[in-house]
Amino acid sequence: MRSLPGVIDPGTLPHVWRVPELACAPEKVLGTGHPRLDAQLPGGGWPQGALLEILQDHPGRHVWQLLLPALALLAREQQGPMVVVNAPFEPFAPALAAQGLTHSRLLRIEAARPALRLWAAEQALRCADVPSVLAWLPQARAPELRRLHLAAAQFGKWLFVFRGTNVRAESSPARLRLEIEAGEGLNVRILKRRGPPLAYPLELPAHPKRLSQLLASRRAKVPSTPARKDRSHVLDRTVALA
C-alpha cells in the first residue's frame, strides 16, 4: 500500500510511538539494575528529565531496594548529592555503602509543610550539581506534580516522587507510574508507561544477591527461634533500608 502524497507515515518518525509497542524514542535512560524491569520499560530504564512516580501502602519500605542499583550507578557517573526530601525513615548507611552508594552522597531535607516540600524539591531540581531528587509528597496534586515534571525535563534530572496507593485513581503527569508491594519478593506493577498496559506484576528479588546468600547461609546454620520484639538484628535493618 502506497502512502498518499503529502501524508507522513508515523512509522518513519523516531519520536512517534504506537500504542501496541513500547516507546523507543531516543532519550537518555538509567538502567534500573533489575533486568526484568528494564525489559518492560521504554528505553530499558528510568528516563532522564521526567517525573517517575512510585506508589506504596507503607511509605519507605523497599524503596531503596528498588532504586539503589540505579542510584549507585548514577553516583559513579556524576558528582553532586542525591537530594532526599522528607524521607519517612533514615536510610541505613552500611547497607547503602554495601551496594555502592555512600551515605555522604545523600542530602536529606526535612520540611514540615507540604508547600515547603514541593518548594525544596523544585529548588533541588534547579541545582546544577544535583543529578537526582527523591521526594515523598503524599499530598501533592496533579498541577503541583506537573510543575515538578517540567522542572525535571528542563534541567535533565531523575525525579522520583513517592505517594500512597490511595491516589491510584487520580490523574498524574508522570512518565512512569509504578506500584510496589513487599511479599516473598518485591512485586512491581507498572500502572503507566509509554506503551501497552502490563497485565501482571513483576516479581523482583526482595534483597540484594549478596544479602540473599548471607540470609540463606544463616538460616541453614541457625535453628529457628522466635524473634524477640525488643531486639532488631542488623540484617533486619539492612532489609528495611528506608
TIVEXRO-96943 format. One line per 10 residues: number of its first residue (from 1); their letters; for each residue y, x, z of C-alpha. Coordinates in Angstrom, 3 decimals. Layout:
NUM) A) Y:X:Z | ...
REM end
This chain:
1) MRSLPGVIDP) 0.000:0.000:0.000 | 3.330:1.487:-1.090 | 6.439:1.378:1.081 | 9.338:-0.680:-0.185 | 12.384:1.284:-1.381 | 14.807:1.956:1.451 | 12.272:0.988:4.143 | 11.299:3.737:6.611 | 7.671:3.944:7.664 | 7.672:4.115:11.531
11) GTLPHVWRVP) 4.567:6.269:11.368 | 6.631:9.090:9.867 | 9.152:9.171:12.738 | 8.185:11.523:15.595 | 10.271:9.637:18.196 | 8.705:6.230:17.467 | 5.559:5.208:19.269 | 3.322:2.242:18.559 | 2.011:0.023:21.374 | -1.720:0.780:20.847
21) ELACAPEKVL) -1.079:4.520:21.228 | 0.258:6.862:23.892 | 3.735:8.106:23.076 | 3.738:11.586:21.551 | 7.469:12.253:21.088 | 8.274:15.921:21.676 | 9.555:16.340:25.233 | 9.003:18.828:27.994 | 6.324:17.840:30.470 | 4.966:19.403:33.625
31) GTGHPRLDAQ) 1.191:19.322:33.949 | 0.103:17.283:36.964 | -2.749:19.651:37.822 | -5.165:16.712:37.564 | -6.867:16.777:34.130 | -7.989:13.129:34.298 | -4.419:12.025:34.979 | -2.912:14.311:32.334 | -5.223:12.748:29.747 | -3.694:9.329:30.433
41) LPGGGWPQGA) -0.031:10.363:30.450 | 2.077:10.601:27.283 | 2.554:14.283:26.526 | -0.084:15.240:29.103 | 2.012:15.472:32.262 | 5.126:14.497:34.225 | 8.034:14.125:31.735 | 11.246:16.004:32.397 | 14.532:14.130:32.672 | 13.192:10.756:33.767
51) LLEILQDHPG) 12.568:8.592:36.809 | 8.922:8.785:37.889 | 8.153:6.043:40.396 | 5.239:6.094:42.836 | 4.298:3.025:44.878 | 2.129:3.102:48.005 | 1.359:0.898:51.008 | 1.846:3.623:53.598 | 4.767:5.980:52.848 | 3.955:9.642:52.543
61) RHVWQLLLPA) 0.182:9.676:52.737 | -1.461:11.644:49.898 | 1.812:12.042:48.002 | 1.702:15.797:48.387 | -1.906:15.942:47.223 | -0.835:14.193:44.024 | 2.273:16.282:43.371 | 1.548:19.706:44.871 | -0.135:21.284:41.813 | 2.841:20.423:39.600
71) LALLAREQQG) 5.442:21.427:42.189 | 3.712:24.762:42.780 | 3.751:25.425:39.034 | 7.413:24.431:38.801 | 8.255:26.719:41.730 | 6.730:29.652:39.840 | 8.648:28.832:36.668 | 12.069:28.033:38.139 | 14.193:29.196:41.027 | 16.011:26.948:43.467
81) PMVVVNAPFE) 14.995:24.398:46.104 | 12.970:21.234:45.662 | 15.123:18.596:47.340 | 13.258:16.094:49.533 | 15.283:13.038:50.572 | 14.154:11.070:53.629 | 10.505:12.095:53.622 | 8.737:9.947:56.264 | 6.791:12.932:57.654 | 7.300:16.674:57.943
91) PFAPALAAQG) 5.244:18.484:55.279 | 2.640:20.810:56.847 | 3.818:24.279:55.811 | 0.454:26.164:55.854 | -1.149:23.525:53.632 | 1.717:23.716:51.150 | 1.536:27.518:51.091 | -2.234:27.445:50.564 | -1.644:25.589:47.312 | 1.184:27.788:46.112
101) LTHSRLLRIE) 4.354:26.125:47.433 | 6.129:27.895:50.283 | 7.898:25.672:52.792 | 11.146:27.586:52.227 | 11.362:26.103:48.712 | 11.825:22.622:50.196 | 15.301:21.454:51.164 | 14.983:18.356:53.350 | 17.836:15.854:53.539 | 17.844:13.061:56.106
111) AARPALRLWA) 20.190:10.091:55.740 | 20.222:7.008:57.938 | 21.762:4.570:55.458 | 20.245:3.608:52.085 | 23.545:4.215:50.290 | 23.683:7.770:51.613 | 20.119:8.421:50.481 | 20.996:7.321:46.954 | 24.125:9.470:47.016 | 22.188:12.506:48.251
121) AEQALRCADV) 19.524:12.084:45.555 | 22.127:11.788:42.795 | 24.088:14.815:44.001 | 20.887:16.853:44.120 | 20.114:15.869:40.522 | 23.542:17.142:39.502 | 22.988:20.518:41.178 | 22.174:23.232:38.631 | 19.864:25.140:40.992 | 17.602:22.162:41.802
131) PSVLAWLPQA) 14.587:21.706:39.487 | 13.129:18.596:41.172 | 14.060:15.793:43.562 | 11.619:13.750:45.669 | 13.265:10.713:47.256 | 11.902:7.948:49.462 | 14.063:4.937:48.556 | 12.231:1.770:49.647 | 15.361:-0.391:49.467 | 16.670:0.793:46.096
141) RAPELRRLHL) 17.190:-1.824:43.405 | 16.919:-1.580:39.617 | 20.632:-0.819:38.926 | 20.592:1.977:41.511 | 17.367:3.401:40.130 | 18.808:3.252:36.615 | 21.738:5.374:37.757 | 19.345:7.998:39.116 | 17.259:7.805:35.944 | 20.334:8.538:33.831
151) AAAQFGKWLF) 21.308:11.460:36.070 | 17.802:12.923:35.791 | 17.992:12.583:31.997 | 21.474:14.087:31.792 | 20.631:17.154:33.884 | 16.976:17.593:32.886 | 15.365:17.170:36.321 | 11.999:15.945:37.523 | 12.754:12.940:39.721 | 10.051:11.317:41.867
161) VFRGTNVRAE) 11.018:8.145:43.732 | 8.706:6.542:46.285 | 8.747:2.838:47.176 | 6.371:0.294:48.668 | 3.841:-1.793:46.776 | 5.861:-4.889:47.692 | 8.192:-4.112:44.742 | 5.359:-4.026:42.201 | 6.570:-7.229:40.515 | 10.197:-6.067:40.283
171) SSPARLRLEI) 11.586:-4.502:37.128 | 12.105:-0.753:37.103 | 13.733:1.686:34.673 | 11.040:4.276:35.487 | 9.460:6.109:32.557 | 6.203:6.236:34.532 | 5.189:3.928:37.349 | 2.099:4.693:39.407 | 0.462:3.120:42.440 | -1.662:5.284:44.713
181) EAGEGLNVRI) -4.076:4.454:47.499 | -6.465:6.536:49.524 | -10.203:5.946:49.517 | -13.098:8.345:49.132 | -10.821:9.938:46.561 | -7.225:9.378:45.543 | -7.022:6.198:43.464 | -4.157:6.153:40.966 | -3.178:3.082:38.968 | -0.852:3.543:36.009
191) LKRRGPPLAY) 1.366:0.468:36.094 | 3.793:1.565:33.397 | 3.735:4.212:30.690 | 4.748:4.544:27.069 | 1.527:3.233:25.662 | -1.114:0.563:26.291 | -1.855:-0.513:29.876 | -4.661:1.268:31.700 | -7.013:-1.419:32.973 | -8.829:0.716:35.533
201) PLELPAHPKR) -7.712:3.093:38.320 | -8.225:6.829:38.073 | -10.063:8.439:40.971 | -8.787:11.932:41.705 | -10.080:14.330:44.366 | -8.679:13.432:47.771 | -8.492:17.108:48.793 | -7.923:20.436:47.019 | -11.112:22.126:45.812 | -10.970:24.886:48.444
211) LSQLLASRRA) -10.391:22.398:51.253 | -13.227:20.165:49.999 | -15.590:23.139:50.097 | -14.436:24.019:53.609 | -14.891:20.453:54.843 | -18.362:20.244:53.275 | -19.375:23.533:54.911 | -18.021:22.376:58.256 | -19.905:19.067:58.076 | -23.132:20.923:57.280
221) KVPSTPARKD) -22.792:23.229:60.293 | -21.305:20.994:62.989 | -23.185:17.942:64.364 | -21.286:14.695:64.034 | -19.389:13.821:67.230 | -16.942:11.013:67.975 | -13.346:12.100:67.377 | -11.082:12.171:70.409 | -7.961:10.122:69.975 | -5.786:12.592:71.874
231) RSHVLDRTVA) -6.561:15.560:69.621 | -5.852:16.436:65.996 | -7.721:19.158:64.126 | -5.730:21.395:61.832 | -7.811:20.151:58.893 | -6.691:16.611:59.614 | -3.108:17.803:59.484 | -3.874:19.507:56.184 | -5.130:16.281:54.633 | -2.194:14.200:55.853
241) LA) 0.333:16.567:54.365 | 3.372:14.332:54.375
REM end
